[in-house]
Amino acid sequence: MKGSLKIGRFAGINVYIHWTFLLLIGYVLFYFGAGKPMLTALKGVLFVLTVFGCVLLHEFGHALTAKRYGIQTHDITMLPIGGVARLERMPREPRQELLVAAAGPAVNVVIAGFLFVLLMVFYRRIELSDSLNTRGSFWVQLLGANIVLVVFNLVPAFPMDGGRMLRALLATKLDYVRATTIAARIGQTLAIAFALWGLFASPPNPLLVLVGAFVFIGAEAESRMVQITSVLSGVRVSEAMMTKFRTLSPDDSLQTAARELLAGAQHDFPVTAGNGVLGLLTRHDLVKGLTEYGPDARVGDVMRSDCGQVSETDLVEKTYETLRQQNCSSLPVVRSGELVGMITLENITEWVMLNNAVRSGK
C-alpha cells in the first residue's frame, strides 16, 4: 500500500504501517495530554499501540490459517481503523473460508481469555464495566478492547469477518454468487442501521456514520467482485486480451511516450527489447517521470518491472485477482516468451459487460 513504512517481517510476511497511523498517535497525545501530565499522554499512546498489537495478531490469525490451505499473504498493513491482511484470495471452499475468517476473532478471544484469567489471579475480582471506560486499569481496558474487537468483527457484514463467515455458511447450501449477494444485502441493511443510529443518536455519533458508509461500500464491492469472477470462470486470457496496442523501447524518451499517450486511448505501454518484455510504463509513472526527470529522460529509467506478465493460456479470473492485488492496471500477455497482447482491468470489465449483454439477449 502506498505511503506505508515497513516495520518488520514475521512468519515470512512483511508488516507495514501507513503514514496516517501517525495522525492517530497525534490525536491520542492531544486527547490524553491536554491539561494533563505528559505521563498520562504517554500511557494513552502505549495503550493504543498495545491494542494495535492485538489487531496485528488478529491479522496473523487470518494469514497463518490461510497458509494452511496454500494461500499466501502479500503483506499486512496497519491503518488507524485497523489492520489489513492482503491474502492472495479467499478460499472458495465454504469450510476453509469459515475457518480463515473466524481465525482473526478467535485470536482476540484467546487474548481476552488470557487477560481475564490473569486479572482474576492477581485481583480476584474485576468489573468488566470498567473495561469500557477510563476508570479501569491498563489491563482491564485491554481486556475490554479485545472484547470489542471480537464483537465488532463478528457483525455479519462485509468487509468484517462476520460477513465472510455468514457467506461461508450460506455457501454450504447455496451457490457462491447467491450466498455473497445475500450476505452483502444483509451487510448493507446493517450499514444503513449503523448510519441512522449515528445520525439520530443524542448527541450524534459521526463514527457510527463512517462505519456504516465503510460497511455499505465494502459489501457492494465484494458482491460486484464475486459476480465478475463468476462470469470469468474458465475464460482464458486470449479471449479477453487487447491485440491492438503500441510498445515502447527502453531508450525512447518520455517525450515520445507522452506523444503516444496523447495519440490514442492506450494508457499503459509494454517496454520491449526484441521479442522480450522488459517492463511496463504506466500513465502514472510517465507523469511522475516527466515531473521529476523531464521529457528527455529514458523510458527504461521510470518503467515498472514488478508487474510481471501472463500467458495467453492463463485464466482471466486469476489474472483479474493479480491485477487488483499487485496494483497494476495492465499486464503484458506472452506466447512462448513473445508479446502477443495486453490485458487490463478495464478490458476485463468490458468483456464481462458484453458477455452479460449477450446472455441477457438470449
Buried (B, 14 or more C-beta within 10 A) or exposed (E): EEEBEEEEEEEEBBBBBBEEBEEBBEEBBEEBBEEEEEEEBBBBBEBBEBBBEBBBBBBBBBBBBBBEEEBEBBBBBBBBBBBBBBBBBBBEEBEBBBBBBBBBBBBBBEBBEEBBEEBEEEEEEBEEEBBBEEEBEEBBBBBBBBBBBBEBBBBBBBBBBBBBBBBBBBBEEBEBBBBBBBBBBBBBBBBBBBBEBBEEEEEEBEEBBBBBBBBBBBBBEBBEBBBBBBBBEEBBBBEBBBEEBEBBBBEBBBEBBBEBBEEEEBBBBBBBEEEEBBBBBBBEBBBEBBEEEEEEBBBBEBBBEEBBBBBBEBBBBBBBBBBEEBEBBBBBBBEEEEBBBBBBBEBBBEBBEEBEEEEEEE
